[in-house]
Amino acid sequence: MAGKNSDRLSGVQVTALVALIIVGSGLMKLPRDVVQASDANGIMVTLIAGLMAVVLTVVMSMLSKRFPNRTVLDYSKDLLGTIPAKIVNIVFVVYFITFSGLILRIFADAAKVFLLENTPIEILILAMLPVVVYLVQNGINPIARICEAFFPVVVGSILLLLLLSLQNFDIKEVYPVWQVNIVKVVKAVPVTEIAYFGFEILLFAGAFMLEPQKMTKYSVGGVVTAIVIYVATVTACIGVFSIDTLKYQVYPTLELAKSIDFPGAFAERFDIFFAIFWTIAVFTSIVTYYYLAAFSVTKLIGMRNYRPFCYLLLPGIYVIALLPQNVYQVRLLAQWIIYLGTAAAAVIPGLLFAAAILRGKGGKNIGKA
């Protein structure tokens, strides 16, 4: 069941929550990853993967409306039975913990490369974790309020980046995008879908909404915001770096910010300015996944108070963040998370929705979205 009234979320907060979680976890590496997977079809693949995320978002919203004030961990017992519901819970626990560690590691790697070259990875991770734990232990509402407050600032900084990047944009580099290779597109879409992971929080956030009947509208709004940002960012990176060069950029979006020159040597390091606001987006992603990990573990063992797990999970997430020894191993970890994320964001919601329809469980459509 949902928490107290102080934990309730407005529709705008849900939109900001979804958009920032998605963008925070995928923005830095998406242009390179999608081009490596699909070559000239990167823009189309990004759009198709986003549309798939919208479809899954609608399914999750419909589930939330059928079971208001309940999370997926609650109504999965009614739909699947106790033992399958426990398995679902375990999948979410493992997914949230490992994804928290992955995002934390990506943040630390990027910060070390662009901002704090001489600072050890361990210190960067340890600097982030206490702030994360402090916010997580106060519940989902403070997390949502921070997302709501910083949403226009983060989106505005990204739009400013894209606007300023036009000075180096070469439209000719985008022409190959229209040479569609269906086979590459089909293979690349599942790999690209990891960049949109984050919308699965709707399986939990729906229980806290003030107006659950409007879930679809606000949740789709968050995903569409991420789609627009992603498509525009991939287009900008292709136009500035070219497809061949982009394949070898570790963090192309930060490189895009680094390539911007201001007249008269004003604000020479735009990448530092942009990295500050990206850090905010990453922070919201880590905080939300950390909260959901603690919440899911609490449900799994049948406890009510999730706060002790805010501290008990910290060593595990720290170890996961440090587990990869290089960029290649970070990508291997991301590959495993794709499987977990696919189960959490697509397979499980699909099964639950089908079970709800076939068994006639849950309320009917509650109002209009």
Number of C-alpha atoms within 10 A of each C-alpha: 14 16 13 8 11 11 18 21 23 19 20 16 24 26 25 25 31 32 29 29 28 26 28 26 29 25 24 24 19 27 31 25 25 27 25 18 19 25 23 26 24 30 23 20 27 29 17 20 21 24 15 16 24 22 13 20 26 18 21 29 27 23 28 29 26 22 22 22 20 22 21 26 20 17 22 24 15 16 22 16 11 12 10 13 20 18 12 20 22 16 17 26 23 16 24 27 25 25 28 25 26 26 21 26 25 20 24 26 22 20 19 16 14 15 15 14 12 8 13 12 20 14 10 18 20 14 12 16 19 13 12 20 20 13 19 26 19 13 18 21 19 16 22 24 18 16 27 19 12 17 20 12 14 22 20 13 17 21 15 13 23 21 12 18 21 14 12 16 20 15 14 10 19 20 11 12 17 11 9 15 13 11 9 16 22 13 13 24 22 17 19 26 22 22 26 29 24 25 24 22 23 27 22 22 28 32 25 26 24 16 18 27 20 19 28 23 15 21 28 23 20 24 29 19 18 25 24 13 19 24 19 17 25 25 23 26 25 29 21 22 20 19 23 15 14 24 19 13 17 18 21 25 26 23 17 23 22 19 18 18 17 11 7 7 8 9 13 15 15 19 20 17 15 19 20 14 20 24 17 18 26 23 24 27 29 28 24 25 24 29 27 24 25 26 23 24 20 18 19 18 10 9 10 9 11 20 17 11 19 19 16 11 16 19 11 13 23 20 13 18 26 18 15 16 9 10 13 10 12 18 14 12 19 19 14 13 20 22 15 20 23 17 17 23 26 19 13 17 21 17 14 20 20 15 16 21 15 10 11 11 15 17 13 12 12 15 10 10 15
